[in-house]
Every structure is written in structure tokens, then in C-alpha cells.
Amino acid sequence: MRSYRTIKDLKAQGKLDRPGQYAVGPNLYLAVSKWLTTSWLFRYVDAAGASHWLGLGPHPLVSLTEARIAADKKRLEVYHGADPLAERAASAKARKAEAQAAKAGAVTFKSAAIEYIATNRAGWRDGPNGSSGKDWRATMDADVFPIFGDKPASAINVDDVKASLDRIVSRGALETAHRVRARIENILARANHKNPAYHNPAESEHLLPPRKGNKKVKHHASLDYRELPKFMKELRADKSILARALEFAILAGSRSGEVREATWSEINLDAKTWRIPGSRMKSGRDHTVPLCDRAVDLLAKLPRDGEYIFPSSKAGTAIGKNSFGDLIETMGYKDKATAHGFRATFKTWATETTDASQVVIEMCIAHKIGGSLEKAYQRGDLLAKRRELMDQWCRYCSGLLGGRRPSRRPGR
């Protein structure tokens, strides 16, 4: 094992009197400036092969022991795919935005938007430094911030949103306007998620003219629910982590992305719940999934090797977005089923074979509830009634419940 120098060694060698960087641990250096001040530096190489230096504090305020502990922690983060420098920059931006909002007396839409982009861009398809984050910020700067950027996020109304969208439509950029509406909706949903009575003024697509053309919507292939018990039996014969992830997605009635990126911190096995944060939900709002006994047992038997419940073979990353499709094709169901289509399978099964209300069914798959139903149910999550229906679903998936309507009536 390599022996690294101590501060006493460096002093004896006269290094503290000469500017430079001197190794004192794995990836850890003591930096001596031209003014002979000293500080700790952590050196690492990112996924793209670029080398970076990250400051870990001044010496002697931070001791050598403390610096080595901090460096070991950063080495582990890099091993799991993190970029400490990029994360520190994003965190600094978010703190600055929060400070500006606090000084103004409220969280402004602009600060909420900046925080949303900084927090979410790392998970976007093209990564934290890709074009998506730049495009989001450009549309905000051009057509949203000038209209209501300095207004509190909780006070934005339909007229504000409409003024911003009309500005874009007047240029003939209808498709851009539809994208910006969805972005405003997500930002406001996150900024006001702690207020259960909040109504999002940007959530309606009717704020804009319909998109041009009459494109026929292509639905995801969904397996006939009568074939599902057979499919699940074949799926459970596959002992891979990917098969367990797909099974969990079906049992939970969740979108594939929500399952692929699920983390252990979101799971409460004692309460048998999975709390998905709004940042990972299509609606932008937190969603609690009641877990049946089979789903809980599935999770309890999985190894906890990192942050993700269903990790890929590459350390620190979730399974890929096409993995479920590849597995379904391998099983021989390519033209009959898709990962997303199993949500439709659940809805058809619940509608045709149970007496559950449509509100409960839609809430099980995290669909938005509108009209008079929303007024009746928006203040609660109907967790108990959803749990009863999801327990029936899990029994059906296991071949323990027939196709006839059960006597129990969840949601009534």
C-alpha cells in the first residue's frame, strides 16, 4: 500500500515554502499558493475523461484527517457516476435563487424556474450540459420572465400564462407555445406542491389553439388482461433484476421511467408504500403507490447495492429506457405488449371485472382527475381504496383471482 506524506513530512522537506500541489492521499493534494497559503484539493476524472480539481477547504482549518475522509467520500461519488463539481455548481445556483426569493419576501416564478431547471436537467435525456436545459432557459428568458418572472409563483394566474403564450403564438410558433405551457405547468406544480388546494393555471391545453394537423394517436400495445396471468408466470421464471423491475412496474401500475429510476429512499416497506417525488412524475406532483404483498416481498429480496432499486450493470446508473421493450421482445410478446401498455391492461381489467369507481382506477395509475370528479376527490389520495383495488390486481396477476366481478367494491 502506498504511503502518503503528512504535513510534518512536507514541512521537513521544505515543500510548504514552495508553491505547488503535493499528494497527501488518494486523489488528495495539499496546494501551496504563491502567497504560501495552503488548502486541500481533490482531483478526479469525469465520465468524459476530463480532469477536474475540487476544493475541500483551507488548511489548517480543515485537518489532514478530515480532508482524507472528504476525499474518500468524493471518490466513492465519482465511482457511482456523480460529477462533484457540476453538482456543487447546481447547488450554488439553487441556493442563490432561494436567497433572492427570500429577500423579495416570496418565491418568485423566475427563482422557481431556475431551481426547477437546475434540479432536473441532470436527469434529462441529453444530460446536465445538454441542449434541453439551455432550451428551457431560453424560452423562459424570451417569453415568460418578462411577463411574470418577478411575480410570486403562488400568485400566477391564467391571465399571466395566457399573456406569455399569446406572445409566442403571435410569432406563429404554436408548437413552441404548447411546449412552454407544459413547462410553466411543471414549474408551478413543483413550486406550489405543498399547498393541497392549489389550482395550476397552466394545466389546461385549452389555453392554446390545437396543434396543427390531424395526426392519429398511436397507442402503446397492451396485453389482453386475460393473458396476463400466463405472462406473469413466464416473467417470474426469469430471475434477472430486469424481470423483477418489469414485474414491479406491472404490480404498481406505474410508468416505466418511474420504476427504472426508483430509489430505496422512496420506499417504506413497513407502511407498504412507494412515495414518488413530483420531480419524477408526469403531473409534477408527489404520488404515493400502495404496494401489495407480492411487491413488498419482491423488494425485500433484492440486494441494496446502491441508490437505485433496479440498477444497471454499470455502477451508479439505472436500467436503460429500452430494457423493458427488449425483455418483452425476448419473451415473444413484441407485437402484443409494451411496458407502458400494461397500465392500459390494468385499467381495462379494473373497468370490466371490478366495481371500482373510475376515480379510484384513474388515481391508481396517477392520471389527472377533471370536472366534477376533481371537485369531489382532489383533497384526498384515496389510499385505502386504491390499496384494496391494487391488492385485487396483484392476486389476479398471480392467477389467484378469476375474471368475474369480486364481491368487494373498492372505491364505492
C-alpha positions as CSV (number, residue, x, y, z in Angstrom):
1,M,0.0,0.0,0.0
2,R,1.4,3.4,-1.0
3,S,2.5,5.6,1.9
4,Y,1.5,9.3,1.6
5,R,3.3,12.2,3.1
6,T,2.0,14.1,6.1
7,I,2.1,17.8,6.9
8,K,5.1,17.1,9.1
9,D,6.9,15.4,6.2
10,L,6.1,18.3,3.8
11,K,7.4,20.8,6.3
12,A,10.6,18.9,6.8
13,Q,11.1,18.7,3.0
14,G,10.6,22.5,2.7
15,K,7.5,21.9,0.5
16,L,5.4,24.4,2.5
17,D,7.7,27.2,1.4
18,R,7.3,26.4,-2.3
19,P,4.1,26.8,-4.4
20,G,2.8,23.6,-5.9
21,Q,0.4,20.6,-5.3
22,Y,1.7,17.8,-3.1
23,A,0.0,14.4,-2.9
24,V,-1.1,13.5,0.7
25,G,-3.7,10.8,-0.1
26,P,-5.6,9.1,-2.9
27,N,-6.7,11.9,-5.3
28,L,-5.9,14.3,-2.5
29,Y,-3.3,17.2,-2.7
30,L,-2.2,20.0,-0.5
31,A,-2.0,23.1,-2.6
32,V,0.6,25.8,-1.7
33,S,-0.2,29.1,-3.3
34,K,2.3,31.8,-4.4
35,W,1.4,33.6,-1.2
36,L,2.3,30.3,0.7
37,T,-1.3,29.8,1.9
38,T,-2.4,26.2,1.9
39,S,-5.6,24.4,1.0
40,W,-6.9,20.9,0.1
41,L,-7.6,19.8,-3.5
42,F,-9.4,16.7,-4.8
43,R,-8.5,15.6,-8.3
44,Y,-10.8,13.4,-10.3
45,V,-11.7,12.4,-13.9
46,D,-15.3,12.7,-15.1
47,A,-17.2,10.3,-17.4
48,A,-15.9,12.2,-20.5
49,G,-12.3,11.7,-19.4
50,A,-11.8,15.4,-18.4
51,S,-9.7,16.1,-15.3
52,H,-11.0,18.4,-12.6
53,W,-9.9,19.9,-9.3
54,L,-12.3,20.4,-6.4
55,G,-11.5,22.4,-3.4
56,L,-12.1,20.8,0.0
57,G,-11.3,23.7,2.3
58,P,-8.3,25.6,3.7
59,H,-5.6,24.2,5.8
60,P,-5.2,24.1,8.8
61,L,-8.9,24.9,9.4
62,V,-9.6,21.5,7.8
63,S,-7.2,18.9,9.2
64,L,-5.4,16.3,7.1
65,T,-7.6,13.6,8.6
66,E,-10.7,15.5,7.7
67,A,-9.5,16.1,4.2
68,R,-8.7,12.5,3.6
69,I,-12.2,11.5,4.8
70,A,-13.8,14.1,2.5
71,A,-11.6,12.9,-0.5
72,D,-12.7,9.3,0.1
73,K,-16.3,10.3,0.1
74,K,-15.8,12.2,-3.2
75,R,-14.0,9.2,-4.7
76,L,-17.0,7.0,-3.9
77,E,-19.4,9.5,-5.5
78,V,-17.3,9.6,-8.7
79,Y,-17.2,5.8,-8.8
80,H,-21.0,5.8,-8.7
81,G,-21.2,8.2,-11.7
82,A,-21.5,11.6,-10.0
83,D,-19.7,14.8,-11.0
84,P,-19.0,16.7,-7.7
85,L,-18.0,19.9,-9.4
86,A,-21.2,20.1,-11.6
87,E,-23.4,19.2,-8.6
88,R,-21.7,21.9,-6.4
89,A,-22.4,24.5,-9.2
90,A,-26.1,23.4,-9.5
91,S,-26.5,23.5,-5.7
92,A,-24.9,27.0,-5.6
93,K,-27.3,28.3,-8.2
94,A,-30.3,26.9,-6.4
95,R,-29.2,28.5,-3.1
96,K,-28.7,31.8,-4.8
97,A,-32.2,31.6,-6.3
98,E,-33.7,30.8,-2.9
99,A,-31.9,33.7,-1.3
100,Q,-33.1,36.1,-3.9
101,A,-36.7,34.9,-3.5
102,A,-36.4,35.1,0.3
103,K,-35.2,38.7,0.1
104,A,-38.1,39.6,-2.1
105,G,-40.5,38.1,0.5
106,A,-41.8,35.2,-1.7
107,V,-40.6,32.6,-4.1
108,T,-40.8,34.3,-7.5
109,F,-41.6,32.4,-10.6
110,K,-38.2,33.2,-12.0
111,S,-36.4,31.7,-9.0
112,A,-38.7,28.7,-9.0
113,A,-38.0,28.1,-12.7
114,I,-34.2,28.4,-12.3
115,E,-34.3,25.9,-9.4
116,Y,-36.5,23.5,-11.4
117,I,-34.1,23.5,-14.3
118,A,-31.0,23.2,-12.1
119,T,-32.5,20.3,-10.2
120,N,-34.0,18.3,-13.1
121,R,-31.6,18.8,-16.0
122,A,-29.2,16.1,-14.8
123,G,-31.9,13.5,-15.4
124,W,-32.9,14.8,-18.8
125,R,-32.1,12.7,-21.9
126,D,-29.1,14.8,-23.0
127,G,-27.6,15.3,-19.5
128,P,-26.9,18.3,-17.3
129,N,-25.0,20.2,-20.0
130,G,-27.2,19.3,-23.0
131,S,-29.4,21.4,-25.2
132,S,-32.6,20.7,-23.2
133,G,-31.7,22.8,-20.2
134,K,-30.5,25.6,-22.5
135,D,-33.7,25.5,-24.5
136,W,-35.8,25.6,-21.3
137,R,-33.9,28.6,-20.0
138,A,-34.0,30.4,-23.4
139,T,-37.8,30.1,-23.6
140,M,-38.2,31.4,-20.1
141,D,-35.9,34.4,-20.8
142,A,-37.6,35.3,-24.0
143,D,-41.3,34.9,-23.3
144,V,-42.0,34.1,-19.7
145,F,-39.8,36.0,-17.3
146,P,-40.6,39.4,-19.0
147,I,-44.3,38.8,-18.3
148,F,-44.4,37.4,-14.8
149,G,-40.9,36.4,-13.8
150,D,-40.8,38.7,-10.7
151,K,-44.3,37.7,-9.6
152,P,-44.6,35.2,-6.7
153,A,-45.1,31.7,-8.0
154,S,-48.2,31.3,-5.8
155,A,-49.8,34.4,-7.4
156,I,-49.5,33.5,-11.1
157,N,-53.0,33.4,-12.7
158,V,-54.5,32.3,-16.0
159,D,-54.2,35.8,-17.5
160,D,-50.4,35.8,-16.8
161,V,-50.0,32.5,-18.5
162,K,-52.2,33.5,-21.4
163,A,-50.2,36.7,-22.0
164,S,-47.0,34.7,-22.2
165,L,-48.4,32.1,-24.6
166,D,-50.1,34.7,-26.8
167,R,-46.7,36.4,-27.2
168,I,-45.3,33.1,-28.7
169,V,-48.4,32.3,-30.8
170,S,-48.3,35.8,-32.4
171,R,-44.9,34.8,-33.9
172,G,-46.5,31.7,-35.5
173,A,-44.7,29.4,-33.1
174,L,-47.7,27.3,-32.0
175,E,-45.7,24.1,-31.2
176,T,-43.3,26.1,-29.1
177,A,-46.2,27.7,-27.2
178,H,-47.5,24.2,-26.3
179,R,-44.1,23.2,-25.0
180,V,-43.8,26.3,-22.9
181,R,-47.3,25.8,-21.5
182,A,-46.3,22.4,-20.2
183,R,-43.0,23.8,-18.8
184,I,-44.8,26.5,-16.9
185,E,-47.3,23.9,-15.6
186,N,-44.4,21.7,-14.2
187,I,-42.6,24.7,-12.6
188,L,-45.7,25.9,-10.9
189,A,-46.7,22.4,-9.8
190,R,-43.3,22.0,-8.1
191,A,-43.3,25.5,-6.5
192,N,-46.7,25.0,-5.0
193,H,-46.8,21.3,-4.3
194,K,-47.1,21.8,-0.5
195,N,-50.5,23.6,-1.0
196,P,-53.2,20.9,-1.4
197,A,-55.7,23.5,-2.5
198,Y,-53.6,24.9,-5.3
199,H,-55.0,25.0,-8.8
200,N,-52.5,25.2,-11.5
201,P,-53.4,28.0,-14.0
202,A,-51.3,26.5,-16.8
203,E,-52.6,22.9,-16.7
204,S,-55.2,23.3,-19.4
205,E,-54.2,22.7,-23.0
206,H,-57.3,24.8,-24.0
207,L,-55.3,27.9,-23.3
208,L,-53.9,27.4,-26.8
209,P,-55.3,26.5,-30.2
210,P,-54.9,22.8,-31.0
211,R,-51.8,21.7,-32.7
212,K,-51.8,21.7,-36.5
213,G,-52.7,18.6,-38.4
214,N,-54.8,15.6,-37.6
215,K,-52.2,13.2,-36.5
216,K,-53.7,9.9,-35.5
217,V,-52.6,9.0,-32.0
218,K,-50.7,5.7,-31.9
219,H,-51.5,3.9,-28.7
220,H,-49.0,1.6,-26.9
221,A,-49.7,-2.1,-27.5
222,S,-51.4,-3.5,-24.4
223,L,-51.7,-7.2,-23.5
224,D,-55.3,-8.6,-23.1
225,Y,-55.8,-8.8,-19.4
226,R,-57.0,-12.4,-19.8
227,E,-53.5,-13.3,-21.0
228,L,-51.7,-11.5,-18.1
229,P,-51.5,-14.4,-15.5
230,K,-49.8,-16.5,-18.1
231,F,-47.4,-13.6,-19.0
232,M,-46.6,-13.0,-15.3
233,K,-45.8,-16.7,-14.7
234,E,-43.3,-16.6,-17.6
235,L,-41.9,-13.3,-16.3
236,R,-41.4,-14.7,-12.8
237,A,-39.4,-17.6,-14.2
238,D,-36.8,-15.1,-15.3
239,K,-34.6,-14.4,-12.2
240,S,-32.9,-11.2,-13.6
241,I,-33.1,-7.8,-12.0
242,L,-34.7,-6.5,-15.2
243,A,-37.5,-9.0,-14.9
244,R,-38.1,-8.0,-11.3
245,A,-38.3,-4.3,-12.4
246,L,-40.9,-5.1,-15.1
247,E,-42.9,-7.2,-12.6
248,F,-42.8,-4.4,-10.1
249,A,-44.0,-1.9,-12.7
250,I,-46.9,-4.1,-13.6
251,L,-47.9,-4.7,-10.0
252,A,-47.7,-1.0,-9.1
253,G,-49.4,0.2,-12.4
254,S,-46.6,2.7,-12.8
255,R,-44.8,4.3,-15.8
256,S,-41.6,2.6,-16.8
257,G,-39.5,5.7,-16.1
258,E,-40.8,6.0,-12.6
259,V,-39.8,2.4,-11.9
260,R,-36.5,2.4,-13.7
261,E,-35.3,5.5,-11.7
262,A,-36.9,4.4,-8.4
263,T,-34.6,4.8,-5.3
264,W,-34.6,3.0,-2.0
265,S,-35.2,6.2,-0.2
266,E,-38.7,6.4,-1.7
267,I,-39.8,3.0,-0.3
268,N,-41.4,2.4,3.1
269,L,-41.7,-1.4,3.5
270,D,-43.3,-1.1,6.9
271,A,-46.1,1.1,5.5
272,K,-46.1,-0.8,2.2
273,T,-45.9,2.4,0.2
274,W,-43.7,3.9,-2.5
275,R,-43.6,7.7,-2.5
276,I,-42.6,9.1,-5.9
277,P,-41.5,12.7,-5.8
278,G,-43.2,15.2,-8.1
279,S,-39.9,15.9,-9.9
280,R,-40.2,12.4,-11.4
281,M,-43.9,12.4,-12.0
282,K,-45.6,13.4,-15.3
283,S,-48.0,15.6,-13.3
284,G,-45.2,17.3,-11.3
285,R,-46.9,16.2,-8.1
286,D,-45.9,13.7,-5.4
287,H,-47.7,10.4,-5.8
288,T,-48.0,7.5,-3.2
289,V,-48.3,4.0,-4.6
290,P,-49.8,1.3,-2.3
291,L,-47.7,-1.8,-2.5
292,C,-49.3,-5.3,-2.4
293,D,-47.7,-8.2,-0.5
294,R,-46.1,-9.6,-3.7
295,A,-44.4,-6.2,-4.5
296,V,-43.2,-5.8,-0.9
297,D,-41.8,-9.4,-0.9
298,L,-40.1,-8.7,-4.3
299,L,-38.4,-5.6,-2.9
300,A,-37.4,-7.3,0.4
301,K,-35.5,-10.0,-1.5
302,L,-33.5,-7.5,-3.7
303,P,-29.9,-6.6,-2.7
304,R,-29.3,-3.0,-1.7
305,D,-26.1,-2.2,-3.7
306,G,-26.7,1.5,-4.3
307,E,-29.2,4.3,-4.7
308,Y,-31.3,2.7,-7.4
309,I,-33.7,-0.2,-6.6
310,F,-33.1,-1.7,-10.1
311,P,-29.6,-0.8,-11.1
312,S,-27.9,-1.5,-14.4
313,S,-24.7,-3.4,-14.8
314,K,-22.9,0.0,-14.8
315,A,-22.4,1.1,-11.2
316,G,-24.4,4.1,-10.1
317,T,-26.9,4.1,-13.1
318,A,-30.5,2.9,-13.5
319,I,-31.5,0.3,-16.1
320,G,-31.9,1.7,-19.6
321,K,-35.1,3.1,-21.1
322,N,-35.3,0.4,-23.8
323,S,-34.6,-2.5,-21.5
324,F,-38.2,-3.4,-20.8
325,G,-39.0,-3.4,-24.5
326,D,-36.0,-5.7,-25.2
327,L,-37.2,-8.1,-22.4
328,I,-40.8,-8.2,-23.7
329,E,-39.5,-9.0,-27.2
330,T,-37.2,-11.7,-25.9
331,M,-40.3,-13.3,-24.2
332,G,-42.1,-13.4,-27.5
333,Y,-44.6,-10.6,-26.9
334,K,-43.1,-7.9,-29.1
335,D,-46.3,-7.1,-31.1
336,K,-48.7,-7.8,-28.2
337,A,-47.4,-5.8,-25.3
338,T,-45.3,-2.8,-24.2
339,A,-44.2,-1.7,-20.7
340,H,-46.5,1.3,-20.8
341,G,-49.3,-0.7,-22.2
342,F,-49.6,-2.7,-19.0
343,R,-51.2,0.4,-17.5
344,A,-54.0,0.1,-20.1
345,T,-54.2,-3.6,-19.3
346,F,-54.8,-2.7,-15.6
347,K,-57.4,-0.1,-16.5
348,T,-59.4,-2.5,-18.8
349,W,-59.3,-5.3,-16.2
350,A,-60.4,-2.9,-13.4
351,T,-63.2,-1.4,-15.5
352,E,-64.5,-4.7,-16.9
353,T,-64.1,-7.1,-13.9
354,T,-64.4,-4.9,-10.7
355,D,-66.9,-2.4,-9.3
356,A,-64.2,0.1,-8.5
357,S,-65.1,3.7,-9.4
358,Q,-63.4,5.4,-12.3
359,V,-61.9,7.9,-9.9
360,V,-60.1,5.2,-7.9
361,I,-59.0,3.4,-11.1
362,E,-57.6,6.6,-12.6
363,M,-55.8,7.6,-9.4
364,C,-54.2,4.1,-9.2
365,I,-52.3,4.9,-12.4
366,A,-51.7,8.6,-11.5
367,H,-54.0,10.1,-14.1
368,K,-55.4,13.6,-13.6
369,I,-59.0,13.8,-12.5
370,G,-61.1,16.5,-14.0
371,G,-64.5,18.0,-14.0
372,S,-66.9,17.3,-11.1
373,L,-64.9,14.3,-10.0
374,E,-61.9,16.5,-9.3
375,K,-64.0,18.8,-7.1
376,A,-65.2,15.7,-5.1
377,Y,-61.8,13.9,-4.7
378,Q,-58.9,16.4,-5.1
379,R,-58.3,16.8,-1.4
380,G,-57.6,13.2,-0.7
381,D,-55.5,10.5,-2.3
382,L,-58.0,7.6,-1.6
383,L,-55.0,5.5,-0.5
384,A,-57.1,2.8,1.3
385,K,-59.5,2.3,-1.6
386,R,-56.6,2.2,-4.1
387,R,-54.8,-0.3,-1.9
388,E,-57.8,-2.6,-1.9
389,L,-58.0,-2.5,-5.7
390,M,-54.3,-2.9,-6.2
391,D,-54.4,-6.0,-3.9
392,Q,-57.0,-7.5,-6.1
393,W,-54.9,-6.7,-9.2
394,C,-51.9,-8.4,-7.7
395,R,-53.9,-11.5,-6.8
396,Y,-55.2,-11.5,-10.4
397,C,-51.7,-11.2,-11.8
398,S,-50.7,-14.3,-9.7
399,G,-53.7,-16.3,-11.0
400,L,-55.4,-16.2,-7.6
401,L,-58.4,-14.2,-8.7
402,G,-60.8,-15.1,-11.6
403,G,-62.3,-12.9,-14.2
404,R,-65.7,-12.5,-12.6
405,R,-66.5,-9.4,-10.6
406,P,-65.4,-9.7,-7.0
407,S,-67.9,-9.1,-4.2
408,R,-65.9,-6.3,-2.7
409,R,-66.3,-2.9,-4.2
410,P,-63.2,-0.6,-3.7
411,G,-64.0,3.0,-4.4
412,R,-67.7,2.8,-3.6
